[in-house]
Amino acid sequence: MDKVAIALAISLVAASTQAQTRPSTVNMPCGASRQLVFSRGAIVLGTGGLTYDRFVRDGTFCDVTEYAQAAYVPSLETPVCFVGFRCKQGPRDWWDD
């Protein structure tokens, strides 16, 4: 009986984790989205519909093979809101930014 209770508890935890929603930039003012990124360092935010991405405060949250590129998203009051950076793979191309 203990194995059944443990299995049930694990499945409930897994179901509640799947049900969590990520914050969406289109439902928040630009400053609120930016503050989430800067206060957490790195966070996944929804950017409208089913789209999402990981945003970081600075390049220290990227892997050593990545660089930080400025990230702009739609927000509640503007279609172009600077929220921080995205980590991009490979060497930085200074001419293609």
N, C-alpha and C positions, 0 to 999 in steps of 0.2 A: 504494500500500500504506500510506503514511503516513496518508492520510485515513481508512482503515478502522481503524487503530490509535487514532487520535484519537477517532473516533466510539465505539469500544468503551470507551475510557477514560471518556468523558463519560457513557455509559450506565451504567457501573459506579458512578460517583460518584453519579449520580441515584438509582440503586437503593439504594445504601447510605444515602442521606439519607432516603428514604422508609421504610426499615426501622427507623429510630431511634424509640424510644418515649419518651414524655414521662413524667416522674416523676408518680406518682399519690398524692394526699393520703390515700386510703384504705389505702394500704400503708405509711404512715409515721406515726410519732408526731406529734402536733400541733406540738410544738416544732421538729421537723425540717423540716416544711413551712414554718413561719414563718421559720426561719433561711434557707431557700433563697430566699424572696422578699426578705428584708432584705439578704442578701449579694449577690444579683444585681441588685437594683433593680427588675427586671421579668422575669417568667418565665411561661411557659404550663405549667399543671399540670393533670393529669387529676383529675377529681373523682368518679370512679366510672363504671363501664361505658364508654360511648363519649362521655361528657361531659367538657368541658375549658373552661378560661377563662384569661385573662391576668390576673395579679395583680401589683400594684406596691407598692413600699415607701412611696411618698407621691405627692402630686399633681404633683410635678415630672416624673413619668414619663407624665403624661397630656398630650393635645393641649390647645391653648389654649381650645378649645371644649368641653372636658370638665372634670369635677371628680372627685375621688377619694371613693368611697363604701366604708365598711367592708365587708370580705368575710369570710364565714364558710363553712367547708367541712367535710365529714365527714373524720375522720382515723381512724387505727388504734384509738385508745382513746376517742374521743368523737365524737358526731354533729355537734357545733357547736364548731368551732375557728377562732379569729380568726387569719388568715394575713397580713393586710395590707389592701389596698384593690383595688377594681376601678375602672376609668375609665368614667364614665357620660357620655353625650352631653347637652349642653344646660346651661342655668343650674341651679345647685343649688337645689332646693326644700327649704328649711329645715324645712318643716312635714311633709314626706312622707319621712322617713328612718327 
